[in-house]
Amino acid sequence: MIKTDAAALDRTDSLASKRELFALPTGVVYLDGNSLGALPTAAIDAVDHAVKKEWGEGLIRSWNTAGWVDLAVRVGVKIAALIGAPGDSVVACDSTSVNLYKALHAACNLRPDRRIILTDIDNFPTDLYLIDSVAKERGLTVKALPRDEILAALTDEVAVVELTHVDYRTAQMYDLAEVTAAAHAVGALTIWDLAHSAGAVPIDLMKADADFAIGCGYKYLNGGPGAPAFIYVSPQLADLTSQPLKGWHGHAHPFEFSRFYEPALGVDRMLVGTPSILSLTALSAALDVFDGVSMSELRNKSLALSTFFYALADEHLISRGFTIESERDPAKRGSHIALSHAGGYSIARALIERGVIGDFRRPNILRFGLAPLYNSFADVTRLVTECIDVVDTGFYLEPRFATEAAVV
């Protein structure tokens, strides 16, 4: 193993104790929290209680006695604290895709005379698919451009700018406030996808005057596979907003069961159907691991981990055929790191077999999430050590790694 000062850095890490709140497998270095966060032990107890007591014993009474009826709103309050939003401007519900669909229609409804949706051509595929779908439904035009052409493309024809704050491959990060201000200068609205940001990167939606934001609950928020997503609507727009999925939980008076729809006040009108209580319970408990931690503290730990990695990579990995694909400028990167290598897919599988779990993205990118609450400097050292050994021994060239299989 290479020699580093990881042990000393871990001893002085103010967040080191947070690692104990996660059920991490012994011997495994988990660096895929940017795809699926690790399991907080509190979520185990919370779901167990919800199943055995609230559902098993309380039965339907638990909608009131256990507070199921407003759980989506209460979870939204917890998420709001992590993204610089008022507690009553965020709700947890549905999937990121469904929430993006709602936000796109809502934003376009507010700019009915404009014909263009502007986005990044390298945006996450689902975002692009949904933008295309909504544009087709509404007879709009999509402009999908390279990142460095977005600001210049802002004109008074643009209705909505939809961007992912942190790129899912390279971790390159938009200046959220700068882009929002530029969009507003031409009268356009913004929708921010915070899937790779929430819980890892400081965000201040109110200060930036953002219009809409969406994101998932299963990455850095650690809510579990398929955890509910969230949606934010600016308080200035919430009561003006209409969205196409008019379900009973978005109704102003859901238990009156009236024949016609009357939207709830504020962001609650973005709710649709009956919430997924067990999933929301897990997410709610998972969010409690952020208690007592500021986003600036998380960010400082994230940047320290990535800076530590870059130093080791420059010394040991570049000469072995790796290229750093993630942004080196701290102001422009999120909380995961990306490498490329000609044997990227096979290396990713070989690392997983050795207990270092990251993931792979085409054509040859290896991604490693640095989750400040549970990743350590020792984890980064192990990653680099295993990369060295996998390449130097030719381990990744073994036939069993050549056949493509899923590396999520």
C-alpha positions as semicolon CSV with decimal commas, in nm:
position;residue;x (nm);y (nm);z (nm)
1;M;0,000;0,000;0,000
2;I;0,121;0,351;-0,078
3;K;0,221;0,568;0,216
4;T;-0,003;0,867;0,289
5;D;-0,099;1,085;0,582
6;A;-0,458;0,951;0,567
7;A;-0,458;0,831;0,927
8;A;-0,360;1,173;1,060
9;L;-0,617;1,345;0,841
10;D;-0,890;1,109;0,956
11;R;-0,802;1,172;1,321
12;T;-0,857;1,545;1,278
13;D;-1,174;1,510;1,067
14;S;-1,461;1,686;1,245
15;L;-1,713;1,464;1,063
16;A;-1,541;1,133;1,137
17;S;-1,799;1,033;1,399
18;K;-2,080;1,055;1,142
19;R;-1,943;0,741;0,974
20;E;-2,067;0,541;1,274
21;L;-2,425;0,632;1,180
22;F;-2,406;0,417;0,866
23;A;-2,426;0,040;0,824
24;L;-2,116;0,002;0,607
25;P;-2,000;-0,353;0,525
26;T;-1,670;-0,455;0,682
27;G;-1,379;-0,446;0,439
28;V;-1,571;-0,257;0,171
29;V;-1,480;0,092;0,053
30;Y;-1,803;0,243;-0,072
31;L;-1,751;0,524;-0,323
32;D;-2,083;0,516;-0,507
33;G;-2,289;0,744;-0,284
34;N;-2,341;0,968;-0,587
35;S;-2,561;0,689;-0,726
36;L;-2,697;0,525;-0,412
37;G;-2,616;0,654;-0,066
38;A;-2,510;0,418;0,211
39;L;-2,766;0,290;0,462
40;P;-2,808;0,499;0,779
41;T;-2,878;0,272;1,075
42;A;-3,157;0,505;1,185
43;A;-3,347;0,421;0,867
44;I;-3,348;0,052;0,962
45;D;-3,512;0,126;1,296
46;A;-3,755;0,379;1,150
47;V;-3,883;0,147;0,878
48;D;-3,903;-0,145;1,122
49;H;-4,116;0,068;1,352
50;A;-4,333;0,191;1,065
51;V;-4,397;-0,163;0,945
52;K;-4,454;-0,336;1,277
53;K;-4,616;-0,063;1,483
54;E;-4,760;0,205;1,257
55;W;-4,884;-0,027;0,983
56;G;-4,908;-0,354;1,176
57;E;-5,083;-0,220;1,483
58;G;-5,201;0,129;1,396
59;L;-5,337;0,023;1,058
60;I;-5,527;0,300;0,881
61;R;-5,538;0,502;1,202
62;S;-5,170;0,585;1,147
63;W;-5,257;0,837;0,879
64;N;-5,346;1,055;1,175
65;T;-5,181;0,905;1,482
66;A;-4,840;0,853;1,314
67;G;-4,859;1,165;1,098
68;W;-4,855;0,986;0,765
69;V;-5,088;1,243;0,615
70;D;-4,831;1,524;0,617
71;L;-4,508;1,320;0,603
72;A;-4,426;1,442;0,250
73;V;-4,439;1,800;0,375
74;R;-4,229;1,730;0,686
75;V;-3,962;1,554;0,482
76;G;-3,966;1,851;0,246
77;V;-3,881;2,079;0,538
78;K;-3,572;1,869;0,615
79;I;-3,456;1,880;0,252
80;A;-3,522;2,253;0,228
81;A;-3,266;2,315;0,503
82;L;-2,998;2,151;0,284
83;I;-3,069;2,352;-0,032
84;G;-3,118;2,704;0,099
85;A;-3,495;2,708;0,072
86;P;-3,781;2,800;0,308
87;G;-3,933;2,497;0,475
88;D;-4,271;2,551;0,309
89;S;-4,127;2,564;-0,045
90;V;-4,024;2,198;-0,082
91;V;-4,221;1,872;-0,077
92;A;-4,091;1,516;-0,107
93;C;-4,286;1,315;-0,360
94;D;-4,284;1,102;-0,673
95;S;-3,963;1,050;-0,874
96;T;-3,719;1,304;-1,010
97;S;-3,853;1,239;-1,359
98;V;-4,215;1,297;-1,261
99;N;-4,122;1,612;-1,073
100;L;-3,927;1,743;-1,370
101;Y;-4,229;1,680;-1,592
102;K;-4,445;1,883;-1,352
103;A;-4,188;2,162;-1,324
104;L;-4,141;2,191;-1,701
105;H;-4,513;2,226;-1,762
106;A;-4,551;2,465;-1,468
107;A;-4,270;2,689;-1,591
108;C;-4,395;2,687;-1,950
109;N;-4,744;2,777;-1,826
110;L;-4,593;3,090;-1,673
111;R;-4,429;3,187;-2,003
112;P;-4,703;3,098;-2,256
113;D;-4,580;3,331;-2,531
114;R;-4,226;3,190;-2,545
115;R;-4,129;2,899;-2,765
116;I;-3,789;2,767;-2,654
117;I;-3,668;2,533;-2,379
118;L;-3,292;2,570;-2,339
119;T;-3,073;2,296;-2,196
120;D;-2,726;2,141;-2,196
121;I;-2,665;1,883;-2,470
122;D;-2,471;1,674;-2,215
123;N;-2,751;1,689;-1,959
124;F;-2,860;1,367;-1,789
125;P;-3,049;1,162;-2,051
126;T;-3,377;1,148;-1,859
127;D;-3,380;1,527;-1,838
128;L;-3,333;1,549;-2,213
129;Y;-3,602;1,289;-2,281
130;L;-3,854;1,473;-2,066
131;I;-3,767;1,810;-2,217
132;D;-3,824;1,662;-2,564
133;S;-4,151;1,508;-2,449
134;V;-4,289;1,828;-2,298
135;A;-4,174;2,032;-2,597
136;K;-4,356;1,794;-2,830
137;E;-4,673;1,811;-2,621
138;R;-4,668;2,191;-2,620
139;G;-4,535;2,255;-2,971
140;L;-4,212;2,411;-2,842
141;T;-3,854;2,406;-2,966
142;V;-3,566;2,251;-2,773
143;K;-3,221;2,404;-2,790
144;A;-2,968;2,159;-2,646
145;L;-2,627;2,324;-2,658
146;P;-2,277;2,274;-2,519
147;R;-2,224;2,416;-2,172
148;D;-2,017;2,712;-2,291
149;E;-2,294;2,825;-2,529
150;I;-2,582;2,836;-2,279
151;L;-2,549;3,195;-2,162
152;A;-2,511;3,333;-2,514
153;A;-2,828;3,149;-2,620
154;L;-3,047;3,331;-2,368
155;T;-3,292;3,552;-2,556
156;D;-3,647;3,678;-2,506
157;E;-3,769;3,368;-2,693
158;V;-3,653;3,133;-2,414
159;A;-3,928;3,023;-2,176
160;V;-3,728;2,789;-1,954
161;V;-3,366;2,696;-1,889
162;E;-3,332;2,346;-1,746
163;L;-2,986;2,241;-1,627
164;T;-2,830;1,985;-1,398
165;H;-2,627;2,173;-1,139
166;V;-2,349;1,910;-1,114
167;D;-2,272;1,702;-1,423
168;Y;-2,334;1,333;-1,362
169;R;-2,014;1,227;-1,539
170;T;-1,745;1,485;-1,473
171;A;-1,884;1,665;-1,163
172;Q;-1,848;1,997;-1,345
173;M;-2,072;2,247;-1,167
174;Y;-2,268;2,540;-1,302
175;D;-2,269;2,872;-1,120
176;L;-2,633;2,848;-1,020
177;A;-2,669;3,212;-0,922
178;E;-2,497;3,343;-1,235
179;V;-2,707;3,136;-1,476
180;T;-3,029;3,215;-1,291
181;A;-2,957;3,588;-1,301
182;A;-2,878;3,571;-1,674
183;A;-3,202;3,384;-1,741
184;H;-3,405;3,633;-1,543
185;A;-3,242;3,920;-1,731
186;V;-3,419;3,803;-2,048
187;G;-3,739;3,703;-1,866
188;A;-3,679;3,326;-1,871
189;L;-3,740;3,088;-1,581
190;T;-3,499;2,828;-1,443
191;I;-3,534;2,466;-1,340
192;W;-3,235;2,314;-1,159
193;D;-3,176;1,941;-1,129
194;L;-2,998;1,898;-0,796
195;A;-2,964;1,519;-0,810
196;H;-2,584;1,530;-0,775
197;S;-2,582;1,837;-0,550
198;A;-2,831;1,806;-0,266
199;G;-2,660;1,688;0,049
200;A;-2,308;1,735;-0,085
201;V;-2,273;2,087;-0,226
202;P;-2,385;2,412;-0,061
203;I;-2,689;2,552;-0,243
204;D;-2,885;2,867;-0,167
205;L;-3,192;2,863;-0,389
206;M;-3,346;3,169;-0,224
207;K;-3,033;3,381;-0,252
208;A;-2,996;3,280;-0,616
209;D;-3,368;3,355;-0,678
210;A;-3,411;3,015;-0,845
211;D;-3,758;2,938;-0,979
212;F;-3,788;2,559;-0,965
213;A;-3,562;2,276;-0,854
214;I;-3,595;1,900;-0,842
215;G;-3,377;1,620;-0,715
216;C;-3,372;1,263;-0,587
217;G;-3,360;1,126;-0,234
218;Y;-3,137;0,824;-0,289
219;K;-2,794;0,972;-0,367
220;Y;-2,624;1,198;-0,111
221;L;-2,947;1,215;0,090
222;N;-2,915;0,839;0,160
223;G;-3,287;0,767;0,143
224;G;-3,253;0,420;-0,010
225;P;-3,309;0,268;-0,356
226;G;-3,595;0,444;-0,532
227;A;-3,639;0,691;-0,245
228;P;-3,890;0,969;-0,307
229;A;-3,766;1,276;-0,490
230;F;-3,832;1,639;-0,407
231;I;-3,952;1,952;-0,581
232;Y;-3,896;2,317;-0,494
233;V;-4,103;2,610;-0,618
234;S;-4,006;2,969;-0,544
235;P;-4,247;3,122;-0,291
236;Q;-4,299;3,407;-0,538
237;L;-4,433;3,165;-0,798
238;A;-4,597;2,891;-0,593
239;D;-4,951;3,026;-0,589
240;L;-4,927;3,121;-0,958
241;T;-4,812;2,776;-1,062
242;S;-5,023;2,509;-1,228
243;Q;-4,907;2,162;-1,317
244;P;-5,066;1,889;-1,529
245;L;-5,093;1,603;-1,276
246;K;-5,388;1,709;-1,065
247;G;-5,414;1,444;-0,797
248;W;-5,611;1,449;-0,476
249;H;-5,313;1,519;-0,249
250;G;-5,249;1,839;-0,442
251;H;-5,605;1,952;-0,378
252;A;-5,676;2,238;-0,140
253;H;-5,921;2,018;0,051
254;P;-5,830;1,657;-0,029
255;F;-6,071;1,496;0,216
256;E;-6,374;1,686;0,092
257;F;-6,360;1,463;-0,218
258;S;-6,510;1,736;-0,433
259;R;-6,588;1,679;-0,799
260;F;-6,358;1,954;-0,932
261;Y;-5,995;2,030;-0,864
262;E;-5,891;2,325;-0,651
263;P;-5,513;2,356;-0,613
264;A;-5,363;2,370;-0,267
265;L;-5,177;2,680;-0,162
266;G;-4,805;2,700;-0,227
267;V;-4,581;2,409;-0,318
268;D;-4,834;2,155;-0,189
269;R;-5,011;2,182;-0,524
270;M;-4,715;1,991;-0,672
271;L;-4,826;1,680;-0,480
272;V;-5,027;1,424;-0,673
273;G;-5,129;1,089;-0,527
274;T;-5,104;0,897;-0,202
275;P;-4,747;0,922;-0,068
276;S;-4,520;0,617;-0,033
277;I;-4,508;0,606;0,345
278;L;-4,242;0,340;0,400
279;S;-4,005;0,507;0,153
280;L;-4,069;0,849;0,301
281;T;-4,008;0,707;0,647
282;A;-3,665;0,578;0,543
283;L;-3,577;0,909;0,379
284;S;-3,693;1,109;0,678
285;A;-3,474;0,908;0,915
286;A;-3,180;0,924;0,674
287;L;-3,195;1,302;0,663
288;D;-3,142;1,318;1,038
289;V;-2,774;1,224;0,990
290;F;-2,727;1,582;0,871
291;D;-2,826;1,718;1,212
292;G;-2,560;1,942;1,359
293;V;-2,364;1,965;1,034
294;S;-2,342;2,276;0,817
295;M;-2,325;2,252;0,440
296;S;-1,999;2,448;0,448
297;E;-1,849;2,183;0,677
298;L;-1,962;1,910;0,438
299;R;-1,821;2,100;0,145
300;N;-1,484;2,154;0,312
301;K;-1,457;1,779;0,381
302;S;-1,557;1,695;0,024
303;L;-1,296;1,927;-0,123
304;A;-1,030;1,800;0,115
305;L;-1,100;1,442;0,005
306;S;-1,090;1,528;-0,365
307;T;-0,775;1,740;-0,331
308;F;-0,611;1,450;-0,147
309;F;-0,716;1,218;-0,429
310;Y;-0,586;1,445;-0,704
311;A;-0,244;1,462;-0,539
312;L;-0,224;1,082;-0,521
313;A;-0,359;1,041;-0,874
314;D;-0,103;1,281;-1,018
315;E;0,174;1,090;-0,846
316;H;0,060;0,734;-0,906
317;L;-0,220;0,700;-1,163
318;I;-0,145;0,933;-1,455
319;S;0,167;0,733;-1,542
320;R;-0,049;0,418;-1,547
321;G;-0,281;0,538;-1,823
322;F;-0,546;0,716;-1,617
323;T;-0,673;1,062;-1,707
324;I;-0,854;1,287;-1,461
325;E;-1,186;1,387;-1,619
326;S;-1,343;1,573;-1,327
327;E;-1,301;1,945;-1,279
328;R;-0,994;2,042;-1,075
329;D;-1,113;2,392;-0,988
330;P;-1,290;2,355;-0,650
331;A;-1,541;2,626;-0,740
332;K;-1,648;2,427;-1,044
333;R;-1,678;2,071;-0,918
334;G;-1,929;1,874;-0,720
335;S;-1,856;1,587;-0,482
336;H;-1,755;1,303;-0,709
337;I;-1,436;1,243;-0,903
338;A;-1,401;1,093;-1,248
339;L;-1,115;0,909;-1,415
340;S;-1,087;0,762;-1,759
341;H;-0,876;0,471;-1,878
342;A;-0,872;0,260;-2,194
343;G;-0,969;-0,036;-1,976
344;G;-1,217;0,163;-1,771
345;Y;-1,503;-0,087;-1,773
346;S;-1,286;-0,384;-1,679
347;I;-1,103;-0,183;-1,413
348;A;-1,435;-0,079;-1,256
349;R;-1,544;-0,443;-1,233
350;A;-1,207;-0,552;-1,097
351;L;-1,218;-0,286;-0,827
352;I;-1,565;-0,394;-0,722
353;E;-1,446;-0,752;-0,692
354;R;-1,172;-0,626;-0,459
355;G;-1,423;-0,444;-0,241
356;V;-1,379;-0,090;-0,377
357;I;-1,721;0,005;-0,511
358;G;-1,748;0,287;-0,763
359;D;-1,925;0,288;-1,095
360;F;-1,871;0,322;-1,469
361;R;-2,013;0,550;-1,737
362;R;-1,958;0,517;-2,109
363;P;-1,733;0,535;-2,290
364;N;-1,453;0,478;-2,035
365;I;-1,523;0,685;-1,722
366;L;-1,485;0,554;-1,368
367;R;-1,679;0,760;-1,113
368;F;-1,616;0,768;-0,739
369;G;-1,850;0,957;-0,509
370;L;-1,697;1,126;-0,207
371;A;-1,973;1,136;0,053
372;P;-1,840;1,358;0,333
373;L;-2,053;1,198;0,603
374;Y;-1,901;0,852;0,570
375;N;-1,604;0,851;0,334
376;S;-1,256;0,889;0,479
377;F;-0,904;0,971;0,367
378;A;-0,823;0,604;0,427
379;D;-1,093;0,517;0,170
380;V;-0,922;0,739;-0,088
381;T;-0,585;0,578;-0,014
382;R;-0,737;0,232;-0,060
383;L;-0,891;0,339;-0,391
384;V;-0,562;0,460;-0,534
385;T;-0,374;0,157;-0,397
386;E;-0,618;-0,084;-0,560
387;C;-0,609;0,107;-0,891
388;I;-0,230;0,074;-0,892
389;D;-0,239;-0,298;-0,818
390;V;-0,521;-0,374;-1,065
391;V;-0,322;-0,212;-1,347
392;D;0,030;-0,322;-1,248
393;T;-0,069;-0,687;-1,208
394;G;-0,291;-0,687;-1,516
395;F;-0,575;-0,810;-1,293
396;Y;-0,837;-0,624;-1,494
397;L;-0,729;-0,807;-1,811
398;E;-0,861;-1,140;-1,688
399;P;-1,134;-1,279;-1,918
400;R;-1,410;-1,258;-1,657
401;F;-1,387;-0,877;-1,669
402;A;-1,407;-0,850;-2,045
403;T;-1,776;-0,936;-2,090
404;E;-1,990;-0,632;-2,035
405;A;-2,235;-0,648;-1,748
406;A;-2,412;-0,386;-1,545
407;V;-2,187;-0,159;-1,340
408;V;-2,447;0,078;-1,200
